[in-house]
Amino acid sequence: MTTVLVVDDKEMLRDSVGVTLQRAGFTILAASDGAAALEMITRRKPDAVITDLKMPNMTGVELLASIREFDDDLPVVLMTAFGTVETAVKAMSLGAFTYITKPFEGDELLIAVKRAIEHGRLKRENAVLKANSSSGGGSTTDEPNGATGMSRLIGESDAMRRVREQITAIATSQGSALISGESGVGKEVVARAIHEMSDRDGEPYLAVNCAALSESLLESELFGHEKGAFTGADMLRKGRFELADHGTLLLDEVSEVRPQIQAKLLRVLQERTLERVGSSQSIGVDVRVIATTNRDLPVEVDAGRFRGDLYYRLNVLPIEIPPLRERMEDVPVLADHFVGAVCRRDGRQARDLSDDALRVLLSYPWPGNVRELQNICERAVVLSDGDSIDADLIRVWLSQPSPAPSRTQGHSPDVVTRPMAIAEHASQTNGHFNGHSNGAAAVATMSRPAAHVEAAPELEDHSPIIQQETRLLDDIERQAIVETLLRFNGHRQKTAKALGIGVRTLGLKLKKWKEDELVSPSL
């Protein structure tokens, strides 16, 4: 419902303007002076303000100036019986959308307010689009075929049927939702489906990747900052919570949020208010929060890495997404969907997966889950030269599967990287590795001894020889990454590009290895 705040010290005019706007379908808020108006704006967040110019204590122009100190986008319409060029120039220079001269007709009032609201809506949509496309914004998970809501979820297994039932049950709720599962299972897709099936559909949907930003940047991204709040803050900036007002905010990988930010998140969830960085002004927000995690948050709480009170605030409506290996009957339909989507996106001739290719896909454990399957399908479409994708084309890509990621280890949600391919790619890109390099020393001194590998319990259907080979591959991957990182003097972007992996993947791998004391803490 669109809300308009009417500000005038004369009750009769307030009521007259309010009745006219109510008849046009607007929700009306009223304030008798500038101070009351400012308090109402911070608490209720109207879509537009229409205010008289001449008022005691605080004029309409002064009110406009005060509004602009904490909100650059709220459209303001001035009403005045003293329409002069000077008034118009001053009002417009302070950011008024327009002004109307008393006495005015009802139609004139409605036209001015509707145009102001539309202007504000366009500015807000532009800010939301900009925020979603900025660094750490996460994916909007838009489907190329226009799928929305429940149609985003592909799969007919019992596990996916239960997920659909959960989404249907919680979509219309206003409570926070926590979506858990291994990396690559489609947690963002589920979050977007929840939003699109809720009564907030049509309102902003914003996502922020909590693992991709430093603590200071994440604080500014979430809560915004005032001009001059810190070095480089040369203008007021609204955070994701403000931009997502009345809509949904996805906190992707919420387990990576630092303790200080966790405390601020808890306050927003509890009180529905926030303070921008560098400000003590509380701003009311109406945002539904959906969080995702590939870690076991109860374990993180027990270890003291995640606040228990925040966990319980987020975990009001939990959804667990099963890994792909536990719903293998979904592999054929997912593969067909991805192949068709790539063909349509790239304007390619339709391709089919052969029966042998499907058997190969069904025999693979999919450690990278649905995201890995999607990448394999896209690669197959691009590299195939016929109407059918055969098994020989994709078998080589699945010959050395990595162990399935553990939620408690917090594996990277990017594509699963095979160690031999990393080493080979880096060697081709930057020349051979030096056996006496600092990188070798950085990992050799902390590598697990062979006795540790032999003492590890055997996995089901895997011989000790395969276990040892897998461990050797992990060591090769670690050494390849460390040596390449040192070659580029610690420059992570250059290292990731040389290795053919994402910067985020590189950072999470290094973080995990440091925690396990497998690499030097200085890396």
C-alpha positions as CSV (number, residue, x, y, z in Angstrom):
1,M,0.0,0.0,0.0
2,T,1.4,3.4,-1.0
3,T,1.7,5.8,1.9
4,V,1.8,9.6,1.8
5,L,2.7,11.8,4.8
6,V,0.8,15.1,4.9
7,V,2.4,17.9,7.0
8,D,0.5,21.1,7.8
9,D,-0.1,23.0,11.0
10,K,-3.7,23.7,10.0
11,E,-5.9,20.7,10.8
12,M,-8.6,21.6,8.2
13,L,-6.1,21.6,5.3
14,R,-4.5,18.4,6.5
15,D,-7.8,16.7,6.6
16,S,-8.8,18.0,3.2
17,V,-5.6,16.9,1.5
18,G,-5.8,13.5,3.3
19,V,-9.4,12.8,2.2
20,T,-8.5,13.6,-1.4
21,L,-5.6,11.3,-1.4
22,Q,-7.4,8.5,0.5
23,R,-10.2,8.5,-2.1
24,A,-7.4,7.9,-4.7
25,G,-6.3,4.8,-2.8
26,F,-3.4,6.1,-0.8
27,T,-2.7,5.4,2.9
28,I,-2.4,8.7,4.8
29,L,-0.1,9.7,7.6
30,A,-0.5,13.1,9.2
31,A,1.8,15.5,11.1
32,S,1.2,18.9,12.5
33,D,4.7,20.2,12.4
34,G,8.2,19.4,11.1
35,A,9.5,17.7,14.2
36,A,6.6,15.2,14.2
37,A,7.0,14.7,10.5
38,L,10.7,13.8,10.9
39,E,10.0,11.3,13.6
40,M,7.2,9.7,11.5
41,I,9.5,9.5,8.4
42,T,12.2,7.6,10.3
43,R,9.6,5.2,11.8
44,R,7.1,4.6,9.0
45,K,9.1,5.3,5.8
46,P,6.3,6.9,3.6
47,D,6.5,6.8,-0.2
48,A,6.1,10.6,-0.5
49,V,5.7,13.7,1.6
50,I,3.5,16.7,0.9
51,T,4.1,19.6,3.2
52,D,3.0,23.2,3.6
53,L,5.7,25.9,3.1
54,K,4.7,28.3,5.9
55,M,4.6,26.6,9.3
56,P,5.7,27.7,12.8
57,N,9.0,26.5,14.3
58,M,10.1,24.7,11.1
59,T,9.2,25.8,7.6
60,G,8.6,23.4,4.7
61,V,11.9,24.3,3.2
62,E,13.7,23.6,6.5
63,L,11.8,20.3,6.8
64,L,13.0,19.4,3.3
65,A,16.6,20.3,4.2
66,S,16.3,18.0,7.3
67,I,14.9,15.2,5.3
68,R,17.7,15.4,2.8
69,E,20.2,15.0,5.6
70,F,19.3,11.3,6.0
71,D,17.3,10.5,2.9
72,D,18.2,11.7,-0.6
73,D,15.4,9.8,-2.4
74,L,12.2,10.5,-0.6
75,P,10.1,12.7,-2.9
76,V,8.7,15.9,-1.4
77,V,5.9,18.1,-2.7
78,L,5.6,21.6,-1.3
79,M,2.3,23.4,-0.9
80,T,2.4,27.2,-0.9
81,A,0.2,30.3,-1.2
82,F,3.3,32.3,-2.0
83,G,4.4,30.9,-5.3
84,T,7.5,33.0,-6.3
85,V,10.5,32.3,-8.5
86,E,12.8,32.5,-5.5
87,T,10.7,29.9,-3.6
88,A,10.7,27.5,-6.5
89,V,14.5,27.9,-7.0
90,K,15.3,27.3,-3.4
91,A,12.9,24.3,-3.1
92,M,14.2,22.6,-6.2
93,S,17.9,23.2,-5.2
94,L,17.2,21.4,-1.9
95,G,15.7,18.4,-3.8
96,A,12.0,19.0,-3.8
97,F,10.2,17.1,-6.5
98,T,7.8,19.9,-7.3
99,Y,5.5,22.5,-5.6
100,I,1.9,23.4,-6.1
101,T,0.3,26.8,-5.4
102,K,-2.8,27.2,-3.2
103,P,-5.6,27.1,-3.9
104,F,-5.3,23.9,-6.0
105,E,-7.8,21.5,-7.4
106,G,-7.9,17.9,-6.3
107,D,-6.7,16.6,-9.7
108,E,-3.7,18.9,-9.6
109,L,-2.8,17.5,-6.2
110,L,-3.2,13.9,-7.3
111,I,-1.1,14.4,-10.4
112,A,1.7,16.0,-8.4
113,V,1.7,13.3,-5.8
114,K,1.5,10.4,-8.3
115,R,4.4,11.8,-10.3
116,A,6.4,12.2,-7.1
117,I,5.7,8.6,-6.1
118,E,6.6,7.3,-9.5
119,H,9.8,9.3,-9.5
120,G,10.7,7.9,-6.1
121,R,9.9,4.3,-7.2
122,L,12.2,4.6,-10.2
123,K,15.0,6.0,-8.1
124,R,14.5,3.1,-5.6
125,E,14.5,0.5,-8.3
126,N,17.7,1.9,-9.8
127,A,19.3,1.8,-6.4
128,V,18.2,-1.8,-5.9
129,L,19.5,-2.9,-9.3
130,K,22.8,-1.1,-8.6
131,A,23.1,-2.8,-5.2
132,N,22.4,-6.3,-6.7
133,S,25.0,-5.8,-9.4
134,S,27.7,-4.5,-7.0
135,S,30.4,-6.5,-5.4
136,G,29.2,-9.1,-3.0
137,G,25.6,-8.7,-4.0
138,G,25.0,-12.3,-4.8
139,S,23.0,-13.6,-7.6
140,T,19.5,-12.7,-8.4
141,T,19.0,-16.2,-9.7
142,D,16.9,-15.1,-12.7
143,E,16.0,-17.9,-14.9
144,P,16.5,-17.5,-18.7
145,N,13.1,-19.1,-19.4
146,G,11.3,-16.7,-17.1
147,A,10.6,-19.3,-14.4
148,T,9.4,-17.8,-11.1
149,G,8.3,-19.1,-7.8
150,M,7.9,-22.9,-7.4
151,S,8.7,-23.4,-11.1
152,R,12.3,-22.5,-10.3
153,L,12.7,-25.8,-8.4
154,I,13.6,-28.7,-10.8
155,G,13.2,-32.3,-9.6
156,E,10.5,-34.8,-8.7
157,S,12.2,-36.8,-5.9
158,D,10.6,-37.2,-2.5
159,A,13.2,-34.9,-1.1
160,M,12.3,-32.1,-3.5
161,R,8.6,-32.7,-2.9
162,R,9.2,-32.1,0.9
163,V,11.2,-29.0,0.1
164,R,8.3,-27.7,-2.0
165,E,5.9,-28.4,0.8
166,Q,8.1,-26.4,3.2
167,I,8.3,-23.5,0.9
168,T,4.6,-23.4,0.4
169,A,4.1,-23.5,4.2
170,I,6.5,-20.7,5.1
171,A,6.2,-18.4,2.0
172,T,3.3,-16.3,3.4
173,S,4.9,-16.0,6.8
174,Q,6.8,-12.9,7.9
175,G,9.2,-14.9,10.0
176,S,12.9,-15.2,9.3
177,A,14.0,-18.3,7.3
178,L,17.2,-20.3,7.5
179,I,18.1,-22.4,4.5
180,S,20.9,-24.9,5.1
181,G,22.7,-27.4,2.9
182,E,26.0,-28.1,1.2
183,S,27.5,-25.7,-1.3
184,G,25.8,-25.8,-4.7
185,V,22.5,-27.4,-3.7
186,G,20.5,-24.3,-4.7
187,K,19.9,-22.4,-1.5
188,E,19.6,-19.1,-3.4
189,V,17.1,-20.5,-5.8
190,V,14.9,-21.6,-2.8
191,A,15.3,-18.2,-1.2
192,R,14.1,-16.4,-4.4
193,A,11.2,-18.8,-4.7
194,I,10.1,-18.0,-1.1
195,H,10.1,-14.3,-1.9
196,E,8.2,-14.7,-5.2
197,M,5.5,-16.8,-3.5
198,S,5.1,-14.3,-0.6
199,D,3.0,-11.2,-0.3
200,R,6.3,-9.3,-0.7
201,D,6.6,-10.3,-4.3
202,G,6.9,-7.1,-6.4
203,E,8.8,-5.4,-3.6
204,P,12.7,-5.4,-3.6
205,Y,14.6,-8.6,-3.3
206,L,18.3,-8.0,-2.4
207,A,21.1,-10.4,-1.7
208,V,24.5,-9.9,0.0
209,N,27.3,-12.4,0.1
210,C,28.5,-12.2,3.7
211,A,31.7,-14.2,2.9
212,A,32.8,-11.9,0.1
213,L,33.2,-8.7,2.0
214,S,35.4,-7.5,4.8
215,E,33.9,-6.6,8.2
216,S,33.9,-2.9,7.5
217,L,32.5,-3.2,4.0
218,L,29.8,-5.6,5.1
219,E,28.7,-3.2,7.8
220,S,28.3,-0.4,5.3
221,E,26.6,-2.7,2.7
222,L,24.0,-3.9,5.3
223,F,23.4,-0.7,7.3
224,G,24.6,2.1,5.1
225,H,26.7,5.1,6.2
226,E,26.5,8.8,6.6
227,K,28.6,11.3,4.6
228,G,32.0,11.6,6.3
229,A,31.5,8.5,8.5
230,F,34.9,7.2,7.5
231,T,37.6,8.0,4.9
232,G,36.1,7.7,1.5
233,A,32.5,8.2,2.6
234,D,32.0,11.2,0.5
235,M,28.2,10.8,0.3
236,L,25.3,9.4,2.2
237,R,24.6,5.7,1.3
238,K,21.7,3.6,2.1
239,G,22.4,0.0,3.1
240,R,20.7,-3.2,1.9
241,F,18.2,-3.2,4.8
242,E,16.9,0.2,3.8
243,L,16.8,-0.6,0.1
244,A,15.0,-3.8,0.8
245,D,12.3,-2.1,2.9
246,H,8.9,-3.9,2.5
247,G,10.8,-6.6,0.6
248,T,13.2,-9.5,1.3
249,L,16.9,-9.5,2.1
250,L,19.0,-12.7,1.5
251,L,22.0,-13.0,3.8
252,D,24.1,-15.6,1.9
253,E,26.6,-17.6,3.9
254,V,25.6,-15.9,7.1
255,S,27.9,-18.1,9.1
256,E,30.8,-16.0,7.9
257,V,29.6,-12.8,9.6
258,R,31.9,-11.4,12.2
259,P,30.8,-11.1,15.9
260,Q,30.4,-7.3,15.8
261,I,28.1,-7.4,12.8
262,Q,26.2,-10.4,14.3
263,A,25.3,-8.1,17.2
264,K,23.9,-5.4,14.8
265,L,22.0,-8.0,12.8
266,L,20.4,-9.2,16.0
267,R,19.2,-5.7,16.8
268,V,17.6,-5.3,13.4
269,L,15.8,-8.6,13.7
270,Q,14.6,-7.8,17.2
271,E,13.7,-4.1,17.0
272,R,13.2,-3.6,13.2
273,T,15.4,-0.5,13.4
274,L,19.0,0.2,12.4
275,E,21.6,2.9,12.6
276,R,23.8,3.8,9.7
277,V,27.5,3.9,10.2
278,G,28.4,7.3,11.7
279,S,24.8,8.1,12.8
280,S,22.8,7.7,16.0
281,Q,19.5,8.1,14.2
282,S,17.3,5.0,14.4
283,I,15.6,4.2,11.1
284,G,12.7,1.8,11.0
285,V,12.7,-1.0,8.4
286,D,10.3,-3.7,7.4
287,V,12.4,-6.4,5.8
288,R,12.0,-10.2,5.8
289,V,15.3,-11.8,6.3
290,I,16.3,-15.1,4.7
291,A,19.7,-16.6,5.5
292,T,21.7,-19.4,4.0
293,T,24.5,-21.4,5.4
294,N,26.6,-24.4,4.3
295,R,28.0,-24.8,7.8
296,D,26.3,-26.6,10.7
297,L,25.3,-23.5,12.7
298,P,24.6,-25.4,16.0
299,V,28.2,-26.6,15.9
300,E,29.4,-23.0,15.2
301,V,27.4,-21.8,18.2
302,D,28.9,-24.5,20.4
303,A,32.4,-23.5,19.2
304,G,31.7,-19.8,20.1
305,R,32.0,-18.6,16.4
306,F,28.3,-17.7,16.0
307,R,25.9,-16.0,18.5
308,G,23.3,-18.4,19.8
309,D,20.7,-15.7,20.1
310,L,21.2,-14.7,16.5
311,Y,20.9,-18.3,15.4
312,Y,17.6,-18.7,17.1
313,R,16.3,-15.4,15.5
314,L,17.3,-16.6,12.1
315,N,16.2,-20.2,12.5
316,V,12.5,-19.5,13.0
317,L,11.5,-21.3,9.7
318,P,14.3,-23.8,8.8
319,I,14.6,-25.5,5.4
320,E,17.3,-28.2,4.8
321,I,18.2,-28.8,1.2
322,P,19.5,-32.3,0.6
323,P,22.6,-32.9,-1.5
324,L,22.2,-34.1,-5.1
325,R,23.8,-37.5,-4.3
326,E,20.8,-38.2,-2.0
327,R,18.2,-37.5,-4.7
328,M,19.9,-39.0,-7.8
329,E,16.5,-39.5,-9.5
330,D,16.6,-35.7,-10.1
331,V,19.8,-35.8,-12.1
332,P,18.2,-36.6,-15.5
333,V,15.5,-33.9,-15.3
334,L,18.0,-31.4,-14.0
335,A,20.5,-32.2,-16.8
336,D,17.8,-31.9,-19.5
337,H,16.8,-28.5,-18.0
338,F,20.3,-27.2,-17.9
339,V,21.1,-28.4,-21.5
340,G,17.9,-26.8,-22.8
341,A,18.5,-23.6,-20.9
342,V,22.0,-23.2,-22.4
343,C,20.8,-23.9,-25.9
344,R,18.1,-21.3,-25.6
345,R,20.4,-18.7,-24.0
346,D,23.1,-19.1,-26.7
347,G,20.8,-19.6,-29.6
348,R,22.2,-23.1,-30.3
349,Q,20.5,-26.1,-31.9
350,A,18.7,-28.2,-29.4
351,R,20.8,-31.1,-28.0
352,D,19.9,-34.3,-26.1
353,L,21.9,-36.3,-23.6
354,S,22.4,-39.9,-24.8
355,D,21.4,-42.8,-22.6
356,D,25.1,-43.6,-22.0
357,A,25.7,-40.0,-21.0
358,L,22.9,-40.2,-18.5
359,R,24.2,-43.4,-17.0
360,V,27.6,-41.7,-16.5
361,L,25.9,-38.8,-14.8
362,L,24.0,-41.1,-12.6
363,S,27.1,-43.0,-11.6
364,Y,28.9,-39.8,-10.3
365,P,28.5,-38.7,-6.6
366,W,28.3,-34.9,-7.4
367,P,30.5,-33.4,-4.7
368,G,29.7,-30.0,-6.2
369,N,25.9,-30.7,-6.2
370,V,23.5,-29.0,-8.6
371,R,26.0,-26.2,-9.4
372,E,28.6,-28.8,-10.6
373,L,26.0,-30.6,-12.7
374,Q,24.9,-27.2,-14.3
375,N,28.5,-26.4,-15.2
376,I,29.1,-29.8,-16.7
377,C,26.0,-29.5,-18.8
378,E,26.9,-26.1,-20.1
379,R,30.4,-27.3,-20.9
380,A,29.0,-30.3,-22.8
381,V,26.6,-28.1,-24.8
382,V,29.4,-25.7,-25.8
383,L,31.9,-28.4,-26.7
384,S,29.6,-30.9,-28.4
385,D,29.5,-30.9,-32.2
386,G,26.4,-32.9,-32.9
387,D,22.7,-33.2,-31.9
388,S,23.5,-35.6,-29.1
389,I,25.9,-35.3,-26.1
390,D,27.6,-38.7,-25.7
391,A,29.2,-40.3,-22.7
392,D,32.8,-40.0,-24.0
393,L,32.5,-36.2,-24.0
394,I,31.6,-35.9,-20.3
395,R,33.3,-39.0,-18.8
396,V,36.7,-37.4,-18.7
397,W,35.4,-34.5,-16.6
398,L,34.0,-36.9,-14.0
399,S,36.9,-39.4,-13.7
400,Q,38.5,-38.0,-10.6
401,P,35.7,-36.8,-8.3
402,S,36.7,-34.9,-5.2
403,P,35.3,-35.9,-1.8
404,A,31.8,-34.5,-1.1
405,P,32.1,-31.2,0.8
406,S,31.2,-31.2,4.5
407,R,28.9,-28.5,5.8
408,T,31.0,-28.3,9.0
409,Q,34.1,-27.5,6.9
410,G,32.5,-24.7,5.0
411,H,33.7,-25.6,1.6
412,S,33.6,-23.0,-1.2
413,P,30.3,-22.8,-3.0
414,D,32.2,-22.3,-6.3
415,V,32.8,-25.1,-8.8
416,V,34.7,-28.1,-7.3
417,T,38.3,-27.8,-8.5
418,R,40.4,-30.9,-9.2
419,P,44.0,-30.7,-7.9
420,M,45.8,-32.2,-11.0
421,A,43.9,-29.8,-13.3
422,I,45.0,-26.9,-11.1
423,A,48.6,-27.9,-11.1
424,E,48.6,-28.5,-14.9
425,H,46.8,-25.2,-15.7
426,A,49.2,-23.2,-13.5
427,S,52.2,-24.9,-15.0
428,Q,51.0,-24.1,-18.5
429,T,50.2,-20.5,-17.6
430,N,53.3,-19.6,-15.6
431,G,55.9,-22.2,-16.3
432,H,57.0,-25.2,-14.1
433,F,57.1,-25.1,-10.4
434,N,60.5,-24.9,-8.7
435,G,61.0,-27.8,-6.4
436,H,63.0,-25.6,-4.0
437,S,60.5,-22.7,-3.9
438,N,59.2,-21.1,-0.8
439,G,55.7,-22.4,-1.7
440,A,56.9,-26.0,-1.3
441,A,58.4,-25.2,2.1
442,A,55.2,-23.4,3.1
443,V,53.1,-26.5,2.7
444,A,55.7,-29.3,3.2
445,T,56.3,-28.5,6.8
446,M,52.6,-28.7,7.6
447,S,51.4,-31.5,5.3
448,R,49.8,-34.5,7.0
449,P,52.2,-37.4,7.5
450,A,51.7,-40.6,5.5
451,A,50.9,-42.4,8.8
452,H,48.0,-40.2,9.3
453,V,46.6,-41.2,5.9
454,E,47.1,-44.9,6.6
455,A,45.4,-44.6,10.0
456,A,42.3,-42.9,8.6
457,P,39.2,-45.2,8.5
458,E,38.4,-46.7,5.2
459,L,35.4,-45.2,3.4
460,E,32.7,-47.5,2.2
461,D,33.6,-49.1,-1.2
462,H,37.0,-47.4,-1.4
463,S,40.3,-49.1,-0.9
464,P,43.2,-47.6,1.2
465,I,45.1,-47.1,-2.0
466,I,42.4,-44.8,-3.4
467,Q,42.3,-42.9,-0.1
468,Q,46.0,-42.3,-0.2
469,E,45.8,-41.2,-3.8
470,T,43.0,-38.7,-2.9
471,R,45.2,-37.4,-0.1
472,L,48.1,-37.0,-2.5
473,L,45.9,-35.1,-4.9
474,D,44.8,-32.8,-2.0
475,D,48.5,-32.1,-1.2
476,I,49.2,-31.4,-4.9
477,E,46.3,-28.9,-5.0
478,R,47.5,-27.2,-1.9
479,Q,51.1,-26.9,-3.0
480,A,50.0,-25.7,-6.5
481,I,47.9,-22.9,-5.0
482,V,50.6,-21.8,-2.4
483,E,53.4,-21.7,-5.0
484,T,51.3,-19.7,-7.5
485,L,50.2,-17.3,-4.7
486,L,53.9,-16.7,-3.7
487,R,54.8,-16.3,-7.4
488,F,52.4,-13.4,-7.6
489,N,53.6,-12.0,-4.3
490,G,50.3,-12.8,-2.5
491,H,48.1,-11.1,-5.2
492,R,44.9,-13.3,-5.0
493,Q,43.2,-12.1,-8.1
494,K,46.2,-12.8,-10.3
495,T,46.7,-16.2,-8.5
496,A,43.0,-17.2,-9.0
497,K,43.1,-16.2,-12.7
498,A,46.3,-18.2,-13.3
499,L,44.8,-21.3,-11.6
500,G,41.4,-20.9,-13.3
501,I,39.4,-20.6,-10.1
502,G,37.4,-17.9,-8.4
503,V,38.9,-15.4,-6.0
504,R,36.3,-16.4,-3.5
505,T,37.2,-20.1,-3.9
506,L,40.9,-19.3,-3.3
507,G,40.1,-17.3,-0.2
508,L,37.9,-20.0,1.4
509,K,40.5,-22.7,0.6
510,L,43.3,-20.7,2.2
511,K,41.1,-19.9,5.2
512,K,40.3,-23.6,5.7
513,W,43.9,-24.7,5.4
514,K,45.0,-22.0,7.9
515,E,42.4,-23.3,10.4
516,D,43.8,-26.8,9.9
517,E,47.4,-25.6,10.1
518,L,48.2,-26.9,6.7
519,V,49.7,-23.7,5.3
520,S,51.5,-20.7,6.8
521,P,49.3,-18.1,8.6
522,S,51.1,-15.4,6.7
523,L,49.6,-16.4,3.3
